[in-house]
Amino acid sequence: MTHKLIPVILTALLLAGCKPAYHITEMSGSIVAMDHSFDNPPNEAMAAFVESYKTKLDKEMNVAIGNSARFMDYKRPDSLLTNLTADVMKAYGDEQLPGGATIGVMNVHGHRAALPAGKITVGNLYEIYSFDNTVTFLELKGSDLKKIFDAYARIGGAAISSNVRLLIENGKVKSVTVDEQPVDVNRVYRVVTVDYLAEGNDNMTAFRDALSLSDTGITLRDVMIEWIREQTRQGKEIDSSLDGRIKVVNNS
């Protein structure tokens, strides 16, 4: 560094140190109601444009694809709708994976509406599975699958396929079997879930340690729609049952 640069640097440092300290001296605001008053007068061209899409969308959403034998809600520890979802997910994995799937796993609040009894429309499925979650296949060590069941115990249950029997007592796993067998920590299990859970969200952190992950890119909603259509083609109603796959006991 030359001696000529030293005064320049010192001057710059002094100027930087002399910057005034700014602070708020006054604040004001008002509430603007976002209501129909902004539509007066309406933009006729835009209204016609929106209406054309709404008419088309309503027509597509109102297409009937099946019939539900009963009203199905979603809740913990298990429910008709969450049971149905997890079973369809496992069935999809059975079709797509060599050797089939071991279990289907889904979170409760990945469902956003109940399934009504009677006619099922495409719109019903968009309401229930409103997120664009994609079906994802995981290979998981038995030791990590046990951690998933521990998480189920902490949160009080979630959607799981019917080949699982999970007994939760006072927030802990009392017993659990898959296909009537205890979880083998040395075995690799093939799990069907959605990308959101595969990322470790909603208490499913053990999924982050999966040995392999394959995102199908196909939304759960589309899988459910196609499954219902296929059941309808076979002349079957859509049904589910509470079969005791998750039981919760609180002794306190």
C-alpha atoms as an extended CHARMM CRD file, in Angstrom:
* protein
*
       252  EXT
         1         1  MET       CA              0.0000000000        0.0000000000        0.0000000000  PROA      1               0.0000000000
         2         2  THR       CA              1.3820000000        3.4440000000       -0.9380000000  PROA      2               0.0000000000
         3         3  HSD       CA              1.3860000000        6.3810000000        1.4480000000  PROA      3               0.0000000000
         4         4  LYS       CA             -0.8630000000        8.2790000000       -0.9950000000  PROA      4               0.0000000000
         5         5  LEU       CA             -3.7140000000        5.7600000000       -0.3890000000  PROA      5               0.0000000000
         6         6  ILE       CA             -3.6850000000        6.0680000000        3.4070000000  PROA      6               0.0000000000
         7         7  PRO       CA             -5.4080000000        9.4920000000        3.5810000000  PROA      7               0.0000000000
         8         8  VAL       CA             -8.0370000000        8.3120000000        1.0950000000  PROA      8               0.0000000000
         9         9  ILE       CA             -8.8250000000        5.2310000000        3.1730000000  PROA      9               0.0000000000
        10        10  LEU       CA             -8.9430000000        7.2290000000        6.4120000000  PROA      10              0.0000000000
        11        11  THR       CA            -11.3110000000        9.7380000000        4.8220000000  PROA      11              0.0000000000
        12        12  ALA       CA            -13.6020000000        6.9240000000        3.6260000000  PROA      12              0.0000000000
        13        13  LEU       CA            -13.6440000000        5.3680000000        7.0930000000  PROA      13              0.0000000000
        14        14  LEU       CA            -14.4640000000        8.7150000000        8.7230000000  PROA      14              0.0000000000
        15        15  LEU       CA            -17.3030000000        9.3520000000        6.2890000000  PROA      15              0.0000000000
        16        16  ALA       CA            -18.6980000000        5.8520000000        6.8910000000  PROA      16              0.0000000000
        17        17  GLY       CA            -18.6080000000        6.4630000000       10.6170000000  PROA      17              0.0000000000
        18        18  CYS       CA            -20.4660000000        9.7500000000       10.2410000000  PROA      18              0.0000000000
        19        19  LYS       CA            -23.5970000000        8.2520000000        8.6340000000  PROA      19              0.0000000000
        20        20  PRO       CA            -26.6840000000        9.4940000000       10.5010000000  PROA      20              0.0000000000
        21        21  ALA       CA            -28.6830000000        6.9250000000       12.4910000000  PROA      21              0.0000000000
        22        22  TYR       CA            -32.1720000000        6.7590000000       10.9900000000  PROA      22              0.0000000000
        23        23  HSD       CA            -35.2020000000        5.9480000000       13.1130000000  PROA      23              0.0000000000
        24        24  ILE       CA            -38.9780000000        6.0500000000       12.7220000000  PROA      24              0.0000000000
        25        25  THR       CA            -40.5110000000        9.2730000000       13.9960000000  PROA      25              0.0000000000
        26        26  GLU       CA            -44.0730000000        8.7300000000       12.8670000000  PROA      26              0.0000000000
        27        27  MET       CA            -46.2370000000        5.9170000000       11.4870000000  PROA      27              0.0000000000
        28        28  SER       CA            -49.7760000000        5.9320000000       10.1810000000  PROA      28              0.0000000000
        29        29  GLY       CA            -52.0340000000        3.6160000000        8.2390000000  PROA      29              0.0000000000
        30        30  SER       CA            -55.5810000000        2.7840000000        7.3320000000  PROA      30              0.0000000000
        31        31  ILE       CA            -57.6700000000       -0.2940000000        6.6320000000  PROA      31              0.0000000000
        32        32  VAL       CA            -58.8490000000       -0.7950000000        3.0800000000  PROA      32              0.0000000000
        33        33  ALA       CA            -61.7150000000       -3.2710000000        2.7930000000  PROA      33              0.0000000000
        34        34  MET       CA            -61.2300000000       -5.5550000000       -0.2090000000  PROA      34              0.0000000000
        35        35  ASP       CA            -64.8840000000       -5.9930000000       -1.1350000000  PROA      35              0.0000000000
        36        36  HSD       CA            -67.2800000000       -5.7670000000       -4.0850000000  PROA      36              0.0000000000
        37        37  SER       CA            -66.9070000000       -2.0020000000       -4.2540000000  PROA      37              0.0000000000
        38        38  PHE       CA            -63.8090000000       -2.5350000000       -6.3970000000  PROA      38              0.0000000000
        39        39  ASP       CA            -65.9980000000       -4.3220000000       -8.9520000000  PROA      39              0.0000000000
        40        40  ASN       CA            -68.0910000000       -1.2290000000       -9.6960000000  PROA      40              0.0000000000
        41        41  PRO       CA            -68.2370000000       -0.8580000000      -12.5670000000  PROA      41              0.0000000000
        42        42  PRO       CA            -67.1210000000       -4.4400000000      -13.4700000000  PROA      42              0.0000000000
        43        43  ASN       CA            -64.7280000000       -5.0220000000      -16.3100000000  PROA      43              0.0000000000
        44        44  GLU       CA            -67.0460000000       -6.7510000000      -18.7610000000  PROA      44              0.0000000000
        45        45  ALA       CA            -64.2600000000       -8.2770000000      -20.8520000000  PROA      45              0.0000000000
        46        46  MET       CA            -62.5260000000       -9.7570000000      -17.8080000000  PROA      46              0.0000000000
        47        47  ALA       CA            -65.8180000000      -11.0090000000      -16.3350000000  PROA      47              0.0000000000
        48        48  ALA       CA            -66.6330000000      -12.8060000000      -19.5970000000  PROA      48              0.0000000000
        49        49  PHE       CA            -63.1260000000      -14.2880000000      -19.7260000000  PROA      49              0.0000000000
        50        50  VAL       CA            -63.3740000000      -15.6460000000      -16.1640000000  PROA      50              0.0000000000
        51        51  GLU       CA            -66.9010000000      -16.9600000000      -16.7050000000  PROA      51              0.0000000000
        52        52  SER       CA            -65.8210000000      -18.9440000000      -19.7800000000  PROA      52              0.0000000000
        53        53  TYR       CA            -63.1900000000      -20.7620000000      -17.7280000000  PROA      53              0.0000000000
        54        54  LYS       CA            -65.5410000000      -21.2200000000      -14.7660000000  PROA      54              0.0000000000
        55        55  THR       CA            -68.1700000000      -22.8390000000      -16.9660000000  PROA      55              0.0000000000
        56        56  LYS       CA            -65.6110000000      -25.2370000000      -18.4220000000  PROA      56              0.0000000000
        57        57  LEU       CA            -64.0870000000      -26.0180000000      -15.0110000000  PROA      57              0.0000000000
        58        58  ASP       CA            -67.4830000000      -26.6110000000      -13.3720000000  PROA      58              0.0000000000
        59        59  LYS       CA            -68.3620000000      -29.0480000000      -16.1430000000  PROA      59              0.0000000000
        60        60  GLU       CA            -65.1400000000      -31.0150000000      -15.6010000000  PROA      60              0.0000000000
        61        61  MET       CA            -65.3900000000      -30.9930000000      -11.8120000000  PROA      61              0.0000000000
        62        62  ASN       CA            -68.9840000000      -32.2360000000      -11.8220000000  PROA      62              0.0000000000
        63        63  VAL       CA            -68.1880000000      -35.4150000000      -13.7570000000  PROA      63              0.0000000000
        64        64  ALA       CA            -69.2980000000      -38.4290000000      -11.6760000000  PROA      64              0.0000000000
        65        65  ILE       CA            -66.6460000000      -41.1590000000      -11.4100000000  PROA      65              0.0000000000
        66        66  GLY       CA            -68.1180000000      -43.4770000000       -8.7930000000  PROA      66              0.0000000000
        67        67  ASN       CA            -70.3970000000      -44.0210000000       -5.8550000000  PROA      67              0.0000000000
        68        68  SER       CA            -69.4670000000      -44.0030000000       -2.1630000000  PROA      68              0.0000000000
        69        69  ALA       CA            -71.2000000000      -46.5250000000        0.0770000000  PROA      69              0.0000000000
        70        70  ARG       CA            -70.9810000000      -44.1900000000        3.0550000000  PROA      70              0.0000000000
        71        71  PHE       CA            -69.7960000000      -40.8170000000        4.3440000000  PROA      71              0.0000000000
        72        72  MET       CA            -66.0510000000      -40.9380000000        5.0580000000  PROA      72              0.0000000000
        73        73  ASP       CA            -64.2890000000      -38.4810000000        7.3400000000  PROA      73              0.0000000000
        74        74  TYR       CA            -60.6140000000      -38.0630000000        8.2270000000  PROA      74              0.0000000000
        75        75  LYS       CA            -59.2520000000      -38.0080000000       11.7810000000  PROA      75              0.0000000000
        76        76  ARG       CA            -56.9240000000      -39.7280000000       14.2610000000  PROA      76              0.0000000000
        77        77  PRO       CA            -56.0470000000      -42.3940000000       15.1890000000  PROA      77              0.0000000000
        78        78  ASP       CA            -57.6270000000      -43.8390000000       12.0350000000  PROA      78              0.0000000000
        79        79  SER       CA            -60.7750000000      -43.1860000000       10.0240000000  PROA      79              0.0000000000
        80        80  LEU       CA            -62.6940000000      -44.3970000000        7.0200000000  PROA      80              0.0000000000
        81        81  LEU       CA            -61.1260000000      -41.9000000000        4.6360000000  PROA      81              0.0000000000
        82        82  THR       CA            -57.5250000000      -42.1560000000        5.8600000000  PROA      82              0.0000000000
        83        83  ASN       CA            -57.7980000000      -45.9460000000        5.8010000000  PROA      83              0.0000000000
        84        84  LEU       CA            -59.0680000000      -45.8270000000        2.2290000000  PROA      84              0.0000000000
        85        85  THR       CA            -56.2540000000      -43.5330000000        1.1010000000  PROA      85              0.0000000000
        86        86  ALA       CA            -53.4810000000      -45.6140000000        2.6530000000  PROA      86              0.0000000000
        87        87  ASP       CA            -54.9100000000      -48.8510000000        1.2470000000  PROA      87              0.0000000000
        88        88  VAL       CA            -55.1300000000      -47.4150000000       -2.2730000000  PROA      88              0.0000000000
        89        89  MET       CA            -51.5610000000      -46.1340000000       -1.9700000000  PROA      89              0.0000000000
        90        90  LYS       CA            -50.3120000000      -49.5880000000       -1.0060000000  PROA      90              0.0000000000
        91        91  ALA       CA            -52.3120000000      -51.1680000000       -3.8510000000  PROA      91              0.0000000000
        92        92  TYR       CA            -50.6850000000      -48.7170000000       -6.2580000000  PROA      92              0.0000000000
        93        93  GLY       CA            -47.2590000000      -49.6740000000       -4.9310000000  PROA      93              0.0000000000
        94        94  ASP       CA            -48.1270000000      -53.3560000000       -5.3090000000  PROA      94              0.0000000000
        95        95  GLU       CA            -48.7830000000      -52.7060000000       -8.9950000000  PROA      95              0.0000000000
        96        96  GLN       CA            -45.7400000000      -50.5510000000       -9.6540000000  PROA      96              0.0000000000
        97        97  LEU       CA            -42.9510000000      -52.0260000000       -7.5300000000  PROA      97              0.0000000000
        98        98  PRO       CA            -41.1420000000      -55.3220000000       -8.1610000000  PROA      98              0.0000000000
        99        99  GLY       CA            -42.1460000000      -57.4930000000       -5.2330000000  PROA      99              0.0000000000
       100       100  GLY       CA            -44.9260000000      -55.0790000000       -4.3080000000  PROA      100             0.0000000000
       101       101  ALA       CA            -45.1340000000      -52.5200000000       -1.5160000000  PROA      101             0.0000000000
       102       102  THR       CA            -44.7930000000      -53.2120000000        2.1860000000  PROA      102             0.0000000000
       103       103  ILE       CA            -46.9920000000      -50.4300000000        3.5750000000  PROA      103             0.0000000000
       104       104  GLY       CA            -48.7900000000      -47.2350000000        2.6240000000  PROA      104             0.0000000000
       105       105  VAL       CA            -48.2360000000      -44.1280000000        4.7600000000  PROA      105             0.0000000000
       106       106  MET       CA            -50.1750000000      -40.8560000000        4.5840000000  PROA      106             0.0000000000
       107       107  ASN       CA            -50.7410000000      -37.9400000000        6.9490000000  PROA      107             0.0000000000
       108       108  VAL       CA            -54.2050000000      -37.0780000000        8.2440000000  PROA      108             0.0000000000
       109       109  HSD       CA            -54.2240000000      -33.4640000000        7.0970000000  PROA      109             0.0000000000
       110       110  GLY       CA            -53.1550000000      -34.3320000000        3.5960000000  PROA      110             0.0000000000
       111       111  HSD       CA            -56.9370000000      -34.7070000000        3.4010000000  PROA      111             0.0000000000
       112       112  ARG       CA            -58.8590000000      -31.4320000000        3.2710000000  PROA      112             0.0000000000
       113       113  ALA       CA            -62.4720000000      -32.5590000000        3.0130000000  PROA      113             0.0000000000
       114       114  ALA       CA            -64.6400000000      -35.5600000000        3.7470000000  PROA      114             0.0000000000
       115       115  LEU       CA            -65.9370000000      -37.9100000000        1.0670000000  PROA      115             0.0000000000
       116       116  PRO       CA            -69.7320000000      -37.6830000000        0.8640000000  PROA      116             0.0000000000
       117       117  ALA       CA            -72.0030000000      -40.6900000000        0.6120000000  PROA      117             0.0000000000
       118       118  GLY       CA            -73.4360000000      -41.3170000000       -2.8400000000  PROA      118             0.0000000000
       119       119  LYS       CA            -72.1340000000      -39.8070000000       -6.0550000000  PROA      119             0.0000000000
       120       120  ILE       CA            -68.4020000000      -39.0860000000       -6.2070000000  PROA      120             0.0000000000
       121       121  THR       CA            -67.2990000000      -36.3480000000       -8.5950000000  PROA      121             0.0000000000
       122       122  VAL       CA            -63.8710000000      -35.2900000000       -9.8040000000  PROA      122             0.0000000000
       123       123  GLY       CA            -64.4300000000      -32.1160000000       -7.7950000000  PROA      123             0.0000000000
       124       124  ASN       CA            -64.7940000000      -34.1490000000       -4.5900000000  PROA      124             0.0000000000
       125       125  LEU       CA            -61.3280000000      -35.5790000000       -5.1220000000  PROA      125             0.0000000000
       126       126  TYR       CA            -59.8630000000      -32.1110000000       -5.7810000000  PROA      126             0.0000000000
       127       127  GLU       CA            -61.4040000000      -30.9420000000       -2.5160000000  PROA      127             0.0000000000
       128       128  ILE       CA            -60.0740000000      -33.9010000000       -0.5220000000  PROA      128             0.0000000000
       129       129  TYR       CA            -56.5860000000      -34.0020000000       -2.0490000000  PROA      129             0.0000000000
       130       130  SER       CA            -56.1880000000      -30.2920000000       -2.6970000000  PROA      130             0.0000000000
       131       131  PHE       CA            -52.3830000000      -30.3990000000       -2.5530000000  PROA      131             0.0000000000
       132       132  ASP       CA            -50.3920000000      -31.5530000000       -5.5650000000  PROA      132             0.0000000000
       133       133  ASN       CA            -48.5240000000      -34.1410000000       -3.4910000000  PROA      133             0.0000000000
       134       134  THR       CA            -46.8840000000      -36.8090000000       -5.6330000000  PROA      134             0.0000000000
       135       135  VAL       CA            -46.7010000000      -40.5010000000       -4.7910000000  PROA      135             0.0000000000
       136       136  THR       CA            -43.1930000000      -41.4640000000       -3.7110000000  PROA      136             0.0000000000
       137       137  PHE       CA            -41.5830000000      -44.8620000000       -3.1510000000  PROA      137             0.0000000000
       138       138  LEU       CA            -39.0130000000      -45.3250000000       -0.3900000000  PROA      138             0.0000000000
       139       139  GLU       CA            -36.7870000000      -48.1660000000        0.7220000000  PROA      139             0.0000000000
       140       140  LEU       CA            -36.4700000000      -47.9400000000        4.4880000000  PROA      140             0.0000000000
       141       141  LYS       CA            -34.4990000000      -49.9050000000        7.0450000000  PROA      141             0.0000000000
       142       142  GLY       CA            -36.5770000000      -51.6410000000        9.6880000000  PROA      142             0.0000000000
       143       143  SER       CA            -34.8610000000      -49.5770000000       12.3700000000  PROA      143             0.0000000000
       144       144  ASP       CA            -36.0970000000      -46.3990000000       10.6620000000  PROA      144             0.0000000000
       145       145  LEU       CA            -39.5720000000      -47.8430000000       10.1310000000  PROA      145             0.0000000000
       146       146  LYS       CA            -39.7430000000      -48.3180000000       13.8880000000  PROA      146             0.0000000000
       147       147  LYS       CA            -39.0270000000      -44.5900000000       14.2410000000  PROA      147             0.0000000000
       148       148  ILE       CA            -41.9950000000      -43.8730000000       11.9550000000  PROA      148             0.0000000000
       149       149  PHE       CA            -44.2500000000      -45.9230000000       14.2140000000  PROA      149             0.0000000000
       150       150  ASP       CA            -42.8070000000      -44.0940000000       17.2440000000  PROA      150             0.0000000000
       151       151  ALA       CA            -43.8410000000      -40.8460000000       15.5390000000  PROA      151             0.0000000000
       152       152  TYR       CA            -47.3360000000      -42.2700000000       14.9650000000  PROA      152             0.0000000000
       153       153  ALA       CA            -47.5330000000      -42.9800000000       18.6850000000  PROA      153             0.0000000000
       154       154  ARG       CA            -46.5000000000      -39.4300000000       19.6030000000  PROA      154             0.0000000000
       155       155  ILE       CA            -49.0590000000      -37.7760000000       17.2960000000  PROA      155             0.0000000000
       156       156  GLY       CA            -51.8670000000      -40.2220000000       18.0650000000  PROA      156             0.0000000000
       157       157  GLY       CA            -52.0450000000      -42.0390000000       14.7450000000  PROA      157             0.0000000000
       158       158  ALA       CA            -52.2890000000      -41.2610000000       11.0290000000  PROA      158             0.0000000000
       159       159  ALA       CA            -53.1400000000      -43.0360000000        7.7890000000  PROA      159             0.0000000000
       160       160  ILE       CA            -51.5820000000      -46.4970000000        7.4550000000  PROA      160             0.0000000000
       161       161  SER       CA            -52.3940000000      -49.4930000000        5.2700000000  PROA      161             0.0000000000
       162       162  SER       CA            -54.5270000000      -52.3460000000        6.6000000000  PROA      162             0.0000000000
       163       163  ASN       CA            -51.6830000000      -54.8610000000        6.8940000000  PROA      163             0.0000000000
       164       164  VAL       CA            -50.3710000000      -52.9280000000        9.9090000000  PROA      164             0.0000000000
       165       165  ARG       CA            -51.5490000000      -53.4450000000       13.4720000000  PROA      165             0.0000000000
       166       166  LEU       CA            -50.3250000000      -50.7160000000       15.7920000000  PROA      166             0.0000000000
       167       167  LEU       CA            -51.1570000000      -50.5090000000       19.4930000000  PROA      167             0.0000000000
       168       168  ILE       CA            -50.3210000000      -47.1830000000       21.1380000000  PROA      168             0.0000000000
       169       169  GLU       CA            -50.3220000000      -46.9180000000       24.9080000000  PROA      169             0.0000000000
       170       170  ASN       CA            -49.7660000000      -43.5940000000       26.6750000000  PROA      170             0.0000000000
       171       171  GLY       CA            -48.1080000000      -42.0640000000       23.6360000000  PROA      171             0.0000000000
       172       172  LYS       CA            -45.7020000000      -44.9430000000       23.0150000000  PROA      172             0.0000000000
       173       173  VAL       CA            -45.7100000000      -48.0200000000       20.7840000000  PROA      173             0.0000000000
       174       174  LYS       CA            -46.9590000000      -50.9530000000       22.8230000000  PROA      174             0.0000000000
       175       175  SER       CA            -46.8170000000      -53.3720000000       19.8860000000  PROA      175             0.0000000000
       176       176  VAL       CA            -46.7000000000      -53.2400000000       16.0940000000  PROA      176             0.0000000000
       177       177  THR       CA            -46.7840000000      -55.8140000000       13.3080000000  PROA      177             0.0000000000
       178       178  VAL       CA            -46.6040000000      -55.6300000000        9.5220000000  PROA      178             0.0000000000
       179       179  ASP       CA            -48.2490000000      -58.5530000000        7.7490000000  PROA      179             0.0000000000
       180       180  GLU       CA            -48.6390000000      -60.1570000000       11.1920000000  PROA      180             0.0000000000
       181       181  GLN       CA            -44.8700000000      -60.0500000000       11.7640000000  PROA      181             0.0000000000
       182       182  PRO       CA            -42.8700000000      -57.8000000000       14.1230000000  PROA      182             0.0000000000
       183       183  VAL       CA            -40.7120000000      -55.1700000000       12.4690000000  PROA      183             0.0000000000
       184       184  ASP       CA            -37.2920000000      -56.6100000000       11.6090000000  PROA      184             0.0000000000
       185       185  VAL       CA            -34.6360000000      -53.9340000000       12.1090000000  PROA      185             0.0000000000
       186       186  ASN       CA            -32.3960000000      -55.6300000000        9.5250000000  PROA      186             0.0000000000
       187       187  ARG       CA            -35.0390000000      -55.8720000000        6.8030000000  PROA      187             0.0000000000
       188       188  VAL       CA            -35.5970000000      -53.3010000000        4.0440000000  PROA      188             0.0000000000
       189       189  TYR       CA            -39.2320000000      -52.2030000000        3.7480000000  PROA      189             0.0000000000
       190       190  ARG       CA            -40.8330000000      -50.6900000000        0.6430000000  PROA      190             0.0000000000
       191       191  VAL       CA            -42.9590000000      -47.7130000000        1.6570000000  PROA      191             0.0000000000
       192       192  VAL       CA            -45.4910000000      -45.8360000000       -0.4610000000  PROA      192             0.0000000000
       193       193  THR       CA            -46.0060000000      -42.2560000000        0.7050000000  PROA      193             0.0000000000
       194       194  VAL       CA            -46.0860000000      -38.7310000000       -0.7600000000  PROA      194             0.0000000000
       195       195  ASP       CA            -43.2330000000      -36.3340000000       -1.4760000000  PROA      195             0.0000000000
       196       196  TYR       CA            -44.2290000000      -34.0440000000        1.4050000000  PROA      196             0.0000000000
       197       197  LEU       CA            -43.7370000000      -36.8190000000        3.9610000000  PROA      197             0.0000000000
       198       198  ALA       CA            -40.7140000000      -38.2590000000        2.1590000000  PROA      198             0.0000000000
       199       199  GLU       CA            -39.0040000000      -34.9270000000        2.8600000000  PROA      199             0.0000000000
       200       200  GLY       CA            -39.4430000000      -35.6100000000        6.5820000000  PROA      200             0.0000000000
       201       201  ASN       CA            -42.3620000000      -33.2650000000        7.1970000000  PROA      201             0.0000000000
       202       202  ASP       CA            -45.2180000000      -33.8390000000        9.6590000000  PROA      202             0.0000000000
       203       203  ASN       CA            -43.0680000000      -35.8200000000       12.1300000000  PROA      203             0.0000000000
       204       204  MET       CA            -41.8320000000      -38.2880000000        9.4900000000  PROA      204             0.0000000000
       205       205  THR       CA            -38.1630000000      -37.2930000000        9.9030000000  PROA      205             0.0000000000
       206       206  ALA       CA            -36.9820000000      -40.9160000000        9.6740000000  PROA      206             0.0000000000
       207       207  PHE       CA            -37.9060000000      -40.8820000000        5.9790000000  PROA      207             0.0000000000
       208       208  ARG       CA            -34.9080000000      -38.6140000000        5.3950000000  PROA      208             0.0000000000
       209       209  ASP       CA            -32.6990000000      -41.6440000000        6.0690000000  PROA      209             0.0000000000
       210       210  ALA       CA            -34.3150000000      -43.7570000000        3.3370000000  PROA      210             0.0000000000
       211       211  LEU       CA            -31.9560000000      -46.0380000000        1.4460000000  PROA      211             0.0000000000
       212       212  SER       CA            -33.5940000000      -45.0070000000       -1.8260000000  PROA      212             0.0000000000
       213       213  LEU       CA            -36.3030000000      -42.6190000000       -2.9870000000  PROA      213             0.0000000000
       214       214  SER       CA            -38.2810000000      -42.5630000000       -6.2230000000  PROA      214             0.0000000000
       215       215  ASP       CA            -40.7870000000      -39.7670000000       -6.8340000000  PROA      215             0.0000000000
       216       216  THR       CA            -43.2830000000      -40.9430000000       -9.4560000000  PROA      216             0.0000000000
       217       217  GLY       CA            -44.3340000000      -37.4010000000      -10.3550000000  PROA      217             0.0000000000
       218       218  ILE       CA            -47.9470000000      -38.6280000000      -10.2650000000  PROA      218             0.0000000000
       219       219  THR       CA            -50.2080000000      -36.8520000000       -7.8010000000  PROA      219             0.0000000000
       220       220  LEU       CA            -51.9950000000      -38.8310000000       -5.1130000000  PROA      220             0.0000000000
       221       221  ARG       CA            -55.1990000000      -37.1830000000       -6.3390000000  PROA      221             0.0000000000
       222       222  ASP       CA            -54.7410000000      -38.6770000000       -9.8230000000  PROA      222             0.0000000000
       223       223  VAL       CA            -54.0200000000      -42.1110000000       -8.3520000000  PROA      223             0.0000000000
       224       224  MET       CA            -57.2070000000      -41.9230000000       -6.2820000000  PROA      224             0.0000000000
       225       225  ILE       CA            -59.2990000000      -40.7210000000       -9.2390000000  PROA      225             0.0000000000
       226       226  GLU       CA            -58.0820000000      -43.5270000000      -11.4910000000  PROA      226             0.0000000000
       227       227  TRP       CA            -58.5790000000      -46.1360000000       -8.7570000000  PROA      227             0.0000000000
       228       228  ILE       CA            -62.1740000000      -45.0090000000       -8.2000000000  PROA      228             0.0000000000
       229       229  ARG       CA            -62.8310000000      -45.0800000000      -11.9340000000  PROA      229             0.0000000000
       230       230  GLU       CA            -61.4570000000      -48.6190000000      -12.1540000000  PROA      230             0.0000000000
       231       231  GLN       CA            -63.6150000000      -49.7750000000       -9.2390000000  PROA      231             0.0000000000
       232       232  THR       CA            -66.6190000000      -48.2570000000      -10.9860000000  PROA      232             0.0000000000
       233       233  ARG       CA            -65.7560000000      -50.0350000000      -14.2410000000  PROA      233             0.0000000000
       234       234  GLN       CA            -65.8070000000      -53.2660000000      -12.2440000000  PROA      234             0.0000000000
       235       235  GLY       CA            -69.2520000000      -52.4040000000      -10.8810000000  PROA      235             0.0000000000
       236       236  LYS       CA            -68.0060000000      -51.8090000000       -7.3130000000  PROA      236             0.0000000000
       237       237  GLU       CA            -68.9820000000      -49.1330000000       -4.8230000000  PROA      237             0.0000000000
       238       238  ILE       CA            -66.2490000000      -47.2610000000       -2.9650000000  PROA      238             0.0000000000
       239       239  ASP       CA            -66.1470000000      -48.4190000000        0.6300000000  PROA      239             0.0000000000
       240       240  SER       CA            -63.8740000000      -48.5040000000        3.6550000000  PROA      240             0.0000000000
       241       241  SER       CA            -63.9210000000      -49.8990000000        7.1710000000  PROA      241             0.0000000000
       242       242  LEU       CA            -62.5790000000      -49.3250000000       10.6570000000  PROA      242             0.0000000000
       243       243  ASP       CA            -60.6590000000      -52.5450000000       11.1730000000  PROA      243             0.0000000000
       244       244  GLY       CA            -58.6260000000      -51.7360000000       14.2660000000  PROA      244             0.0000000000
       245       245  ARG       CA            -55.3390000000      -51.1380000000       12.4410000000  PROA      245             0.0000000000
       246       246  ILE       CA            -54.4800000000      -48.4380000000       15.0040000000  PROA      246             0.0000000000
       247       247  LYS       CA            -55.6170000000      -48.6030000000       18.6060000000  PROA      247             0.0000000000
       248       248  VAL       CA            -54.8460000000      -46.0030000000       21.2560000000  PROA      248             0.0000000000
       249       249  VAL       CA            -54.9770000000      -46.7040000000       24.9930000000  PROA      249             0.0000000000
       250       250  ASN       CA            -54.4840000000      -43.9890000000       27.6100000000  PROA      250             0.0000000000
       251       251  ASN       CA            -54.2060000000      -45.3420000000       31.1440000000  PROA      251             0.0000000000
       252       252  SER       CA            -53.7840000000      -41.9690000000       32.8470000000  PROA      252             0.0000000000
